[in-house]
Amino acid sequence: MNVYRHARLLRTIVLMIVTGALLLVWVLPLIWAFVVSLKSEREVLAYPPSVVFEPTWSNYVDALFGSFSIVDSLLTSTIVATATTVLTIALAVPAAYAFARLRLPAKRPLGFYTLATQMVPPVGLVIPYFLILNRLSWLDTYHGMVIVYLTFSLPFAIWLMVSYMEDIPWEMEEAAFLDRASRLQTLWHIVIPQVRGGIAVTVIFVFLNAWNEFLFAVQLGGNTVRPVTVAMYNFVSVEQTLWAKLSAAALVAMLPVVIIGIAAQRQIVKGLTVGAVKGGARK
């Protein structure tokens, strides 16, 4: 009994040490960025690094209200990421339902095509997207950027949602059909309430991908549509990099997604564990 207790205690200690090390790897860059954002540019470049310094919030003031303010870019990122997420979910939910529950004549080729779109390197699509948007006069526009983001967020969302919808028992839909419910009514009243956790997870991932995207934003955007990931490079120049202001801007840009993640954490946990606690009969 004592041997079993000691082995269990040792396993708990090892698990805590490993978890603490992994957490430290994730948290340390954030702590370092926060410390740098409270320093002056001279203190950031000091060697050896200054441990004791007088904190200043001027970098945050400059990042929000200075000559390189990111406020407008935060609004742009919010519009683009929100529009991309709403359109993606509106299209991905019925598409995932069709893949998971319907007998489509070309189900396998369509599924393979949807999956194959995720294998294309994004850098190979920049020039084609640029030429297409330029021909349509959609460069540096919100709808052009949202459509481009939609092309790589929609396949990901569909395949993520399919796994959740396949876990719904068929008997629930059959009961709805016996009550003369249509496919659309069944989707809205039966399926969607069962996969709310999965939808929440998909929303978070799609929003994060759109918010953090840089490659297409820097090539297809401009003065009108300038997401925050591009605006932060205003603090980087050939002569110097304003590390303190850049760190402050990066932390401010992270704040919205952190708030969304905290607000939706219950649904995220539920969505990530739904497959482990509920299994459904599959046709």
C-alpha positions as CSV (number, residue, x, y, z in Angstrom):
1,M,0.0,0.0,0.0
2,N,2.8,2.4,0.9
3,V,4.6,1.5,-2.4
4,Y,1.5,2.3,-4.3
5,R,1.0,5.6,-2.4
6,H,4.6,6.6,-3.0
7,A,4.4,5.8,-6.7
8,R,1.2,7.9,-7.0
9,L,2.8,10.8,-5.2
10,L,5.9,10.6,-7.4
11,R,3.7,10.5,-10.5
12,T,1.8,13.6,-9.3
13,I,5.1,15.4,-8.6
14,V,6.5,14.6,-12.1
15,L,3.3,15.6,-13.7
16,M,3.3,19.0,-11.9
17,I,6.9,19.6,-12.8
18,V,6.3,18.8,-16.5
19,T,3.1,20.9,-16.5
20,G,4.9,23.8,-14.8
21,A,7.8,23.6,-17.3
22,L,5.3,23.7,-20.3
23,L,3.4,26.6,-18.8
24,L,6.6,28.5,-18.2
25,V,7.6,28.0,-21.9
26,W,4.3,29.6,-22.9
27,V,4.1,32.3,-20.2
28,L,7.8,33.5,-20.3
29,P,7.6,35.3,-23.7
30,L,4.5,37.1,-22.5
31,I,6.2,38.2,-19.2
32,W,9.3,39.3,-21.2
33,A,7.1,41.3,-23.6
34,F,5.3,42.9,-20.7
35,V,8.5,43.9,-19.0
36,V,10.0,45.3,-22.2
37,S,6.8,47.3,-22.8
38,L,7.3,49.1,-19.4
39,K,10.9,50.1,-20.3
40,S,12.3,53.1,-22.2
41,E,14.0,52.4,-25.5
42,R,17.4,53.1,-24.0
43,E,16.7,50.6,-21.2
44,V,15.6,48.0,-23.7
45,L,18.9,48.2,-25.5
46,A,21.1,48.4,-22.4
47,Y,23.7,45.7,-22.0
48,P,23.6,44.0,-19.6
49,P,19.8,44.2,-19.4
50,S,18.6,46.4,-16.6
51,V,16.7,44.4,-13.9
52,V,15.8,47.4,-11.8
53,F,14.1,50.2,-13.7
54,E,11.3,52.8,-13.4
55,P,8.2,51.5,-15.2
56,T,6.5,53.7,-17.7
57,W,3.2,53.5,-19.5
58,S,4.2,55.9,-22.2
59,N,4.7,53.1,-24.7
60,Y,1.1,52.1,-24.4
61,V,0.0,55.7,-24.9
62,D,2.2,56.0,-28.0
63,A,0.9,52.7,-29.3
64,L,-2.7,53.8,-28.9
65,F,-2.6,57.5,-29.5
66,G,0.8,58.3,-31.0
67,S,1.9,58.9,-34.5
68,F,1.8,55.1,-35.2
69,S,-1.5,54.5,-33.4
70,I,-2.9,51.0,-33.9
71,V,-6.5,51.9,-32.9
72,D,-7.8,52.2,-36.4
73,S,-6.0,48.9,-37.3
74,L,-7.6,47.2,-34.3
75,L,-11.0,48.3,-35.6
76,T,-10.0,47.0,-39.1
77,S,-8.9,43.6,-37.6
78,T,-12.2,43.4,-35.7
79,I,-14.3,44.0,-38.8
80,V,-12.4,41.6,-41.0
81,A,-12.1,38.8,-38.3
82,T,-15.8,39.2,-37.3
83,A,-17.1,39.2,-40.8
84,T,-14.9,36.2,-41.7
85,T,-16.1,34.3,-38.7
86,V,-19.8,35.0,-39.2
87,L,-19.7,34.0,-42.9
88,T,-17.5,31.0,-42.2
89,I,-19.9,29.6,-39.5
90,A,-23.0,30.4,-41.7
91,L,-21.6,28.4,-44.5
92,A,-19.6,25.7,-42.6
93,V,-22.6,24.5,-40.4
94,P,-24.9,23.4,-43.3
95,A,-21.9,22.1,-45.3
96,A,-20.6,20.0,-42.4
97,Y,-24.2,18.7,-41.8
98,A,-24.4,17.7,-45.4
99,F,-21.0,15.8,-45.2
100,A,-21.9,14.2,-41.9
101,R,-25.6,13.2,-42.4
102,L,-26.6,13.2,-46.0
103,R,-26.0,10.8,-48.9
104,L,-24.3,13.0,-51.4
105,P,-23.7,11.6,-54.9
106,A,-20.1,13.1,-55.0
107,K,-19.5,13.0,-51.2
108,R,-16.0,11.5,-51.3
109,P,-14.6,13.7,-54.1
110,L,-16.0,16.8,-52.6
111,G,-14.6,15.8,-49.2
112,F,-11.2,15.2,-50.7
113,Y,-11.3,18.5,-52.5
114,T,-12.2,20.3,-49.3
115,L,-9.4,18.7,-47.4
116,A,-6.9,19.3,-50.3
117,T,-7.5,23.0,-50.1
118,Q,-5.8,22.9,-46.7
119,M,-2.7,21.4,-48.2
120,V,-1.9,24.2,-50.5
121,P,0.9,26.5,-49.2
122,P,-0.5,30.0,-48.6
123,V,2.6,31.6,-50.1
124,G,1.7,30.0,-53.4
125,L,-1.7,31.7,-53.4
126,V,-0.6,35.3,-52.8
127,I,0.1,36.2,-56.4
128,P,-3.0,34.6,-57.8
129,Y,-5.2,36.3,-55.2
130,F,-3.4,39.6,-55.9
131,L,-4.1,39.4,-59.6
132,I,-7.7,38.4,-59.2
133,L,-8.4,41.1,-56.7
134,N,-6.6,43.6,-58.8
135,R,-8.7,42.7,-61.8
136,L,-11.9,43.1,-59.8
137,S,-10.6,46.4,-58.1
138,W,-11.0,44.7,-54.7
139,L,-7.5,45.3,-53.4
140,D,-7.4,47.2,-50.1
141,T,-11.1,46.5,-49.5
142,Y,-12.9,44.8,-46.7
143,H,-14.9,42.5,-48.9
144,G,-11.8,41.4,-50.9
145,M,-9.9,40.6,-47.7
146,V,-12.9,38.8,-46.1
147,I,-13.4,36.6,-49.3
148,V,-9.7,35.7,-49.3
149,Y,-9.8,34.8,-45.6
150,L,-12.9,32.8,-46.2
151,T,-11.2,30.6,-48.8
152,F,-8.9,29.1,-46.2
153,S,-11.1,29.3,-43.0
154,L,-14.1,27.6,-44.5
155,P,-12.5,24.2,-45.3
156,F,-10.9,24.1,-41.9
157,A,-14.3,24.9,-40.2
158,I,-16.2,22.3,-42.3
159,W,-13.9,19.5,-41.3
160,L,-13.8,20.6,-37.7
161,M,-17.6,20.7,-37.6
162,V,-18.0,17.3,-39.3
163,S,-16.4,15.5,-36.4
164,Y,-18.9,17.0,-34.0
165,M,-22.0,16.4,-36.1
166,E,-21.0,12.7,-36.7
167,D,-21.3,12.2,-32.9
168,I,-25.0,13.1,-32.8
169,P,-27.3,10.0,-32.5
170,W,-29.3,9.3,-35.6
171,E,-32.3,8.6,-33.4
172,M,-32.7,12.3,-32.5
173,E,-33.1,13.2,-36.2
174,E,-35.4,10.3,-36.9
175,A,-37.7,11.4,-34.1
176,A,-37.8,14.9,-35.6
177,F,-38.6,13.5,-39.0
178,L,-41.5,11.4,-37.5
179,D,-42.9,14.7,-36.2
180,R,-42.8,16.0,-39.8
181,A,-39.8,18.3,-39.3
182,S,-38.0,19.4,-42.4
183,R,-34.2,19.1,-42.9
184,L,-33.8,22.8,-42.1
185,Q,-35.9,22.6,-39.0
186,T,-34.0,19.5,-37.8
187,L,-30.7,21.3,-38.4
188,W,-31.8,24.4,-36.5
189,H,-33.7,22.8,-33.6
190,I,-31.9,19.5,-33.1
191,V,-28.4,19.5,-34.6
192,I,-27.1,23.0,-33.8
193,P,-28.1,22.9,-30.1
194,Q,-26.2,19.6,-29.8
195,V,-23.0,21.0,-31.3
196,R,-22.9,24.4,-29.7
197,G,-19.6,23.5,-28.0
198,G,-18.1,22.5,-31.4
199,I,-19.4,25.7,-32.9
200,A,-17.8,27.7,-30.1
201,V,-14.5,26.0,-30.7
202,T,-14.7,26.6,-34.4
203,V,-15.6,30.3,-33.9
204,I,-12.5,30.8,-31.7
205,F,-10.1,29.1,-34.1
206,V,-11.5,30.9,-37.2
207,F,-11.4,34.3,-35.4
208,L,-7.9,33.7,-34.1
209,N,-6.7,32.7,-37.6
210,A,-8.2,35.8,-39.2
211,W,-7.0,38.0,-36.4
212,N,-3.4,36.7,-36.5
213,E,-3.0,36.5,-40.3
214,F,-0.2,38.5,-41.8
215,L,0.9,37.3,-45.2
216,F,-2.3,38.1,-47.1
217,A,-3.0,41.2,-45.0
218,V,0.4,42.8,-46.0
219,Q,0.1,41.9,-49.7
220,L,-3.6,42.5,-50.3
221,G,-4.3,45.3,-47.8
222,G,-3.2,48.9,-47.9
223,N,-4.0,52.3,-46.3
224,T,-7.8,51.5,-46.1
225,V,-7.6,48.0,-44.8
226,R,-4.6,47.6,-42.6
227,P,-5.0,44.9,-39.9
228,V,-3.2,45.3,-36.6
229,T,-0.6,42.6,-37.5
230,V,0.5,44.9,-40.4
231,A,0.2,48.1,-38.4
232,M,2.7,46.8,-35.7
233,Y,5.4,46.9,-38.3
234,N,5.3,50.7,-38.2
235,F,7.5,50.3,-35.2
236,V,10.1,48.5,-37.3
237,S,12.3,50.5,-39.7
238,V,15.7,50.1,-41.4
239,E,17.4,52.4,-38.9
240,Q,16.0,50.9,-35.7
241,T,13.2,48.9,-34.1
242,L,11.2,50.4,-31.3
243,W,11.0,47.3,-29.2
244,A,9.2,48.8,-26.2
245,K,6.4,50.3,-28.3
246,L,6.2,47.2,-30.4
247,S,5.8,45.0,-27.3
248,A,3.1,47.3,-26.0
249,A,1.3,47.2,-29.3
250,A,1.6,43.4,-29.5
251,L,0.1,43.0,-26.0
252,V,-2.8,45.4,-26.8
253,A,-3.4,43.4,-30.0
254,M,-3.6,40.2,-28.0
255,L,-6.1,41.5,-25.5
256,P,-9.3,41.0,-27.6
257,V,-8.6,37.4,-28.3
258,V,-7.7,36.7,-24.7
259,I,-11.0,38.2,-23.6
260,I,-12.9,36.1,-26.1
261,G,-11.0,32.9,-25.0
262,I,-11.8,33.6,-21.3
263,A,-15.5,34.4,-22.0
264,A,-16.0,31.2,-24.1
265,Q,-13.8,28.8,-22.1
266,R,-16.7,26.8,-20.8
267,Q,-18.0,26.2,-24.3
268,I,-14.5,25.5,-25.6
269,V,-13.9,22.8,-22.9
270,K,-17.3,21.3,-23.6
271,G,-16.6,21.3,-27.3
272,L,-13.2,19.7,-27.0
273,T,-14.5,16.9,-24.7
274,V,-17.8,16.2,-26.4
275,G,-16.4,13.4,-28.5
276,A,-15.0,11.7,-25.5
277,V,-18.2,11.6,-23.4
278,K,-20.8,11.1,-26.1
279,G,-20.8,8.6,-28.9
280,G,-23.5,8.3,-31.4
281,A,-24.6,5.5,-33.7
282,R,-23.4,6.2,-37.3
283,K,-25.1,5.3,-40.5
